[in-house]
Amino acid sequence: MKAKVIRRLIAFVAVTAACMPAVAADYYVIDLGTLGGSASASLSINDRGQVVGGSTTMGDTALHAFIARLGERGPVLQDLGTILGGTISQAWAINAKGQIAAAAVLDGHITALLYTGTAKQIGTLGGASSVARGLNNKGEVVGYSAVAGDSEAHAFVFSHGNLLDLGTLGGTNSTANAINSDGAVVGNSETSSPGVTEAFIYRGGGLRSLGTLGGKNSYAVAINEEGLVVGSANTADGTTHAFLFDDGNMRDLGTLGGNNSDAFGINEEAQIVGRAQFATDDPRTHAFLLGRCQMIDLNNSIPSDSGWVLQEARAINENGEIVGIGQHQGQTHSFLLVPKDESAAESCDARDQRQGGGK
């Protein structure tokens, strides 16, 4: 049972391991700990510094959603599993009001939930299961749900008590991952071409494909209030690279030197976080931060004796605080990075202006 629960957590967030020496210390790195088990994963942070994710419980017998904050004596984790219900739950996103998009296994089915102090079941599109993946500051929730017959799962928007089926790009299944305050939704959908999945944006009137980087598939994961979209896409040579979609163009963000990368989060300063391979002959990844210019390995921005290998950066807030997943003394734990000063978290454009430089 213990190994099974840990595998479920890893399946949620695809953790990996790596090791590289640090040469600078621009961030304080904080271990958010666990709910008594051996593993945790933080997936979202709001501007108040509240963090949500999932953790194994004592004995690694269950996976529970949590909300965390920094207290006077360190991190404080609240177990949401007993509130959401079931033995398996996951918190995916948190907004500025502290509302949480989550999912839990209830009565044998995965159920989408909106937590606002109490848990509200969002319902489904006619099928047995649904998952809530993201929400905006208005409390509108997006995710995916099985339709009648459970043969397909479609992206949805939950707004003002109504569940809207967003359909697909011509294929069978689709997923909505994020929504901004203007109601723009991003995600990915199977197309009418067998084996092809493409990132989409929805602003009403149907899904619009964002294309790829020359390859077969793409996935949109996050969108900021300005409508900038990040995710990952296949390239013509068969690798997968993080992308930024802006004004109709998909920009390849590259890697840390290896073959593949994925972007998971973006804030209003257009700072992007994710994971990337750092060597072509090594499948492991390091967490990265990218402003408007250079992708940096976040392992080079924490103390070299921290005991951490930062593997994935999942989200970044407007204060430049970053949450993600890494290896700490041999265990998979959630981390929080707090900038030591403003320059540590500023974008490349801001740094150029401050230093009197230009592009």
C-alpha positions as CSV (number, residue, x, y, z in Angstrom):
1,M,0.0,0.0,0.0
2,K,2.8,2.4,0.9
3,A,4.5,2.0,-2.5
4,K,1.2,2.3,-4.3
5,V,0.4,5.7,-2.7
6,I,3.8,7.1,-3.4
7,R,3.4,6.0,-7.1
8,R,0.1,7.8,-7.2
9,L,1.8,11.0,-6.0
10,I,4.5,10.6,-8.6
11,A,2.0,10.0,-11.3
12,F,0.3,13.3,-10.4
13,V,3.4,15.4,-10.8
14,A,6.1,13.3,-12.6
15,V,9.0,13.9,-10.3
16,T,12.6,13.1,-11.2
17,A,16.0,13.4,-9.5
18,A,19.3,15.2,-10.3
19,C,22.4,16.8,-8.7
20,M,24.3,19.9,-9.7
21,P,26.5,22.3,-7.6
22,A,25.1,25.8,-6.8
23,V,27.2,28.8,-7.5
24,A,25.0,31.6,-6.1
25,A,22.3,32.0,-3.4
26,D,19.6,34.3,-4.6
27,Y,16.8,32.5,-2.9
28,Y,16.1,31.1,0.6
29,V,14.9,27.5,0.0
30,I,12.3,26.2,2.5
31,D,11.2,22.6,2.9
32,L,7.4,22.6,3.2
33,G,7.5,19.1,4.7
34,T,4.8,16.5,4.5
35,L,1.6,15.4,6.3
36,G,3.6,12.7,8.1
37,G,4.5,10.6,5.2
38,S,7.7,10.5,3.1
39,A,6.6,12.5,0.0
40,S,4.9,15.8,-0.9
41,A,4.4,17.9,-4.0
42,S,3.4,21.6,-4.1
43,L,1.6,22.7,-7.3
44,S,0.3,26.3,-6.8
45,I,1.0,29.5,-4.8
46,N,-1.1,32.7,-4.5
47,D,0.2,36.2,-3.7
48,R,-0.5,35.7,0.0
49,G,2.0,32.9,0.0
50,Q,-0.5,30.1,0.5
51,V,0.6,26.9,-1.1
52,V,-1.4,23.9,-2.1
53,G,-0.6,20.4,-3.3
54,G,-0.6,16.8,-2.1
55,S,1.3,14.7,0.4
56,T,1.4,11.2,1.7
57,T,0.2,10.7,5.3
58,M,1.7,8.8,8.2
59,G,2.9,5.4,7.0
60,D,2.4,6.5,3.4
61,T,-1.0,4.8,3.4
62,A,-2.9,7.7,1.9
63,L,-2.5,10.8,-0.4
64,H,-4.1,14.0,0.9
65,A,-4.5,17.5,-0.4
66,F,-2.9,20.2,1.8
67,I,-2.7,24.0,2.1
68,A,0.5,25.4,3.6
69,R,1.8,28.7,4.8
70,L,4.9,30.0,6.5
71,G,4.4,30.6,10.2
72,E,6.7,32.2,12.8
73,R,8.3,28.8,13.5
74,G,8.3,27.5,9.9
75,P,5.9,25.9,7.5
76,V,2.4,25.0,8.7
77,L,0.6,22.3,6.7
78,Q,-3.2,21.8,7.0
79,D,-4.5,18.4,5.9
80,L,-7.5,19.0,3.6
81,G,-8.0,15.3,3.1
82,T,-10.3,14.9,6.1
83,I,-12.3,17.9,4.8
84,L,-12.5,16.9,1.1
85,G,-13.1,13.3,2.0
86,G,-11.8,10.0,0.8
87,T,-8.4,8.4,1.2
88,I,-7.0,10.1,-2.0
89,S,-7.2,13.8,-2.7
90,Q,-5.1,16.4,-4.5
91,A,-5.2,20.2,-4.5
92,W,-4.3,21.6,-7.9
93,A,-4.6,25.4,-7.7
94,I,-5.3,28.3,-5.3
95,N,-6.5,31.8,-6.1
96,A,-6.0,35.2,-4.4
97,K,-9.0,34.6,-2.1
98,G,-7.7,31.3,-0.9
99,Q,-10.3,29.2,-2.8
100,I,-8.9,25.9,-4.0
101,A,-9.5,23.7,-7.0
102,A,-9.1,20.1,-6.0
103,A,-10.1,16.5,-6.7
104,A,-10.8,13.6,-4.4
105,V,-11.8,9.9,-4.7
106,L,-15.3,9.7,-3.3
107,D,-17.5,6.6,-3.5
108,G,-15.0,5.1,-5.9
109,H,-15.0,8.0,-8.4
110,I,-12.8,11.0,-8.8
111,T,-14.8,14.1,-8.0
112,A,-14.0,17.7,-8.9
113,L,-14.2,20.0,-5.8
114,L,-14.2,23.7,-5.1
115,Y,-13.0,24.4,-1.5
116,T,-14.0,27.7,0.0
117,G,-13.7,26.7,3.7
118,T,-16.0,23.8,2.9
119,A,-15.9,21.4,0.0
120,K,-18.4,21.8,-2.8
121,Q,-18.8,19.1,-5.4
122,I,-18.8,20.6,-8.9
123,G,-20.6,17.7,-10.6
124,T,-19.9,16.1,-14.0
125,L,-20.9,16.4,-17.6
126,G,-23.0,13.3,-17.3
127,G,-20.3,10.7,-16.5
128,A,-19.1,9.3,-13.3
129,S,-15.9,11.3,-12.6
130,S,-14.5,14.8,-12.9
131,V,-11.3,16.7,-11.9
132,A,-10.8,20.4,-11.1
133,R,-7.4,21.6,-12.3
134,G,-7.5,25.4,-12.1
135,L,-9.5,28.5,-11.1
136,N,-9.4,32.3,-11.4
137,N,-9.9,35.0,-8.8
138,K,-13.6,35.0,-9.5
139,G,-13.9,31.4,-8.4
140,E,-14.5,30.1,-11.9
141,V,-13.1,26.5,-12.1
142,V,-11.8,24.5,-15.0
143,G,-10.9,20.9,-15.4
144,Y,-12.2,17.8,-17.2
145,S,-15.2,15.5,-16.8
146,A,-16.4,12.2,-18.2
147,V,-19.5,12.7,-20.4
148,A,-22.5,10.4,-20.5
149,G,-21.5,6.8,-21.0
150,D,-17.9,7.5,-19.7
151,S,-16.4,6.9,-23.1
152,E,-15.1,10.5,-23.4
153,A,-13.8,13.2,-21.1
154,H,-14.2,16.9,-22.0
155,A,-12.8,20.2,-20.7
156,F,-15.2,22.2,-18.7
157,V,-15.8,25.6,-17.1
158,F,-17.7,25.8,-13.8
159,S,-19.2,29.4,-13.4
160,H,-22.1,30.7,-11.3
161,G,-23.2,27.2,-10.6
162,N,-23.3,26.0,-14.2
163,L,-21.0,23.4,-15.8
164,L,-20.1,24.2,-19.5
165,D,-18.8,21.5,-21.8
166,L,-16.0,23.1,-23.9
167,G,-15.9,20.2,-26.4
168,T,-12.8,19.2,-28.2
169,L,-10.7,20.0,-31.3
170,G,-12.4,17.2,-33.2
171,G,-11.1,14.3,-31.1
172,T,-12.5,12.4,-28.2
173,N,-10.9,13.9,-25.1
174,S,-9.9,17.3,-23.8
175,T,-8.6,18.9,-20.6
176,A,-8.8,22.5,-19.3
177,N,-5.8,23.4,-17.1
178,A,-6.1,27.1,-16.3
179,I,-8.4,30.2,-16.5
180,N,-7.6,33.9,-16.1
181,S,-10.0,36.6,-14.8
182,D,-11.2,37.4,-18.3
183,G,-12.4,33.9,-18.6
184,A,-9.8,32.8,-21.1
185,V,-9.2,29.0,-20.7
186,V,-6.2,27.0,-21.8
187,G,-5.7,23.3,-22.0
188,N,-5.2,20.5,-24.5
189,S,-7.4,18.4,-26.7
190,E,-7.2,15.4,-29.0
191,T,-7.8,16.4,-32.6
192,S,-9.4,14.6,-35.5
193,S,-6.0,13.2,-36.5
194,P,-5.3,10.0,-34.7
195,G,-2.7,10.3,-32.0
196,V,-2.5,14.1,-32.2
197,T,-3.1,16.4,-29.2
198,E,-2.9,20.2,-29.4
199,A,-2.9,23.0,-26.9
200,F,-6.0,25.2,-27.1
201,I,-7.3,28.6,-25.9
202,Y,-11.0,29.2,-25.3
203,R,-12.5,32.7,-25.2
204,G,-16.1,31.7,-26.0
205,G,-17.3,30.3,-29.3
206,G,-15.2,27.2,-29.4
207,L,-11.6,26.0,-28.9
208,R,-8.8,27.5,-30.9
209,S,-5.6,25.4,-31.5
210,L,-2.3,27.1,-30.6
211,G,-0.4,24.7,-32.8
212,T,3.0,23.1,-32.0
213,L,6.7,23.8,-32.4
214,G,6.8,21.8,-35.6
215,G,6.1,18.4,-34.1
216,K,2.9,16.4,-33.3
217,N,1.6,17.4,-29.9
218,S,1.3,20.4,-27.6
219,Y,-0.1,21.1,-24.1
220,A,-1.1,24.5,-22.6
221,V,-0.7,24.5,-18.8
222,A,-1.0,28.1,-17.5
223,I,-2.2,31.6,-18.6
224,N,-1.7,35.0,-16.9
225,E,-4.0,38.0,-16.7
226,E,-2.4,39.5,-19.8
227,G,-3.3,36.3,-21.8
228,L,0.3,35.0,-22.1
229,V,0.2,31.2,-22.3
230,V,2.9,28.6,-21.4
231,G,3.2,24.9,-21.8
232,S,5.2,22.4,-23.8
233,A,5.1,21.2,-27.4
234,N,6.9,18.8,-29.7
235,T,9.5,20.1,-32.0
236,A,10.3,18.9,-35.5
237,D,13.2,16.7,-34.2
238,G,10.9,14.9,-31.8
239,T,11.9,16.6,-28.6
240,T,9.6,18.5,-26.3
241,H,10.3,22.1,-25.4
242,A,8.6,24.7,-23.1
243,F,6.8,27.4,-25.0
244,L,5.4,30.9,-24.5
245,F,2.4,31.8,-26.7
246,D,1.9,35.5,-27.2
247,D,0.0,37.5,-29.8
248,G,-0.5,34.5,-32.1
249,N,3.0,33.2,-31.9
250,M,4.5,30.2,-30.2
251,R,8.0,30.8,-29.0
252,D,10.4,28.0,-28.2
253,L,11.9,28.6,-24.8
254,G,14.7,26.0,-25.2
255,T,16.2,23.9,-22.4
256,L,19.0,23.9,-19.9
257,G,21.3,22.1,-22.3
258,G,19.4,18.8,-22.7
259,N,16.7,17.6,-25.0
260,N,13.4,18.4,-23.3
261,S,11.7,21.0,-21.1
262,D,8.2,21.9,-19.8
263,A,6.8,25.2,-18.6
264,F,4.2,25.0,-15.7
265,G,3.7,28.5,-14.5
266,I,3.8,32.2,-15.4
267,N,3.1,35.4,-13.4
268,E,2.1,38.9,-14.4
269,E,5.8,39.9,-14.9
270,A,6.0,37.1,-17.5
271,Q,8.4,35.1,-15.4
272,I,8.1,31.5,-16.4
273,V,8.9,28.4,-14.3
274,G,9.2,24.8,-15.2
275,R,11.6,21.9,-15.6
276,A,14.3,21.1,-18.1
277,Q,16.9,18.5,-18.9
278,F,20.4,19.9,-18.2
279,A,22.4,17.4,-20.3
280,T,21.7,15.5,-23.5
281,D,22.7,12.2,-22.1
282,D,20.8,12.5,-18.8
283,P,16.9,12.2,-18.6
284,R,16.7,13.9,-15.2
285,T,15.5,17.5,-14.9
286,H,16.2,20.7,-13.0
287,A,13.8,23.4,-12.0
288,F,14.1,26.6,-14.1
289,L,13.2,30.2,-14.1
290,L,13.0,32.3,-17.2
291,G,12.3,36.0,-17.6
292,R,12.3,37.7,-21.0
293,C,15.7,36.4,-21.9
294,Q,17.8,33.6,-20.3
295,M,16.6,30.3,-18.7
296,I,18.4,29.8,-15.4
297,D,18.8,26.6,-13.4
298,L,17.3,27.3,-10.0
299,N,19.8,24.9,-8.4
300,N,22.4,27.5,-9.1
301,S,20.4,30.1,-7.1
302,I,20.2,28.3,-3.7
303,P,23.0,27.6,-1.2
304,S,25.3,24.8,-2.4
305,D,25.1,23.1,1.0
306,S,21.2,23.1,1.2
307,G,20.9,19.4,0.5
308,W,18.3,20.1,-2.2
309,V,18.0,19.1,-5.9
310,L,15.2,21.2,-7.3
311,Q,13.6,19.1,-10.0
312,E,10.4,21.0,-11.0
313,A,9.2,24.6,-10.4
314,R,5.4,24.4,-10.6
315,A,4.2,28.0,-10.0
316,I,5.4,31.5,-9.3
317,N,3.5,34.4,-7.7
318,E,3.7,38.2,-8.1
319,N,6.3,38.4,-5.3
320,G,8.6,36.1,-7.2
321,E,8.1,33.2,-4.7
322,I,8.3,29.8,-6.4
323,V,7.0,26.4,-5.4
324,G,7.8,23.0,-6.7
325,I,9.2,19.6,-6.2
326,G,12.6,18.3,-5.4
327,Q,14.8,15.8,-3.7
328,H,15.8,16.8,-0.2
329,Q,18.2,14.4,1.6
330,G,16.9,11.5,-0.5
331,Q,13.1,12.2,-0.2
332,T,10.6,13.8,-2.6
333,H,9.5,17.0,-0.9
334,S,7.7,20.3,-1.7
335,F,9.9,23.4,-1.7
336,L,9.3,27.1,-1.4
337,L,11.8,29.6,-2.8
338,V,11.7,33.1,-1.4
339,P,13.8,35.8,-3.1
340,K,16.5,37.3,-0.9
341,D,16.0,40.7,-2.5
342,E,13.9,42.2,-5.4
343,S,16.7,41.6,-8.0
344,A,16.6,37.9,-7.4
345,A,13.1,37.6,-8.7
346,E,12.9,40.4,-11.3
347,S,12.5,39.7,-15.0
348,C,15.4,40.1,-17.4
349,D,13.8,43.2,-18.9
350,A,13.6,44.8,-15.4
351,R,17.2,43.8,-14.7
352,D,18.4,45.4,-17.9
353,Q,16.6,48.6,-17.1
354,R,17.9,48.7,-13.5
355,Q,21.5,48.2,-14.7
356,G,21.1,50.8,-17.4
357,G,21.5,48.2,-20.2
358,G,19.5,47.4,-23.2
359,K,18.8,44.7,-25.7
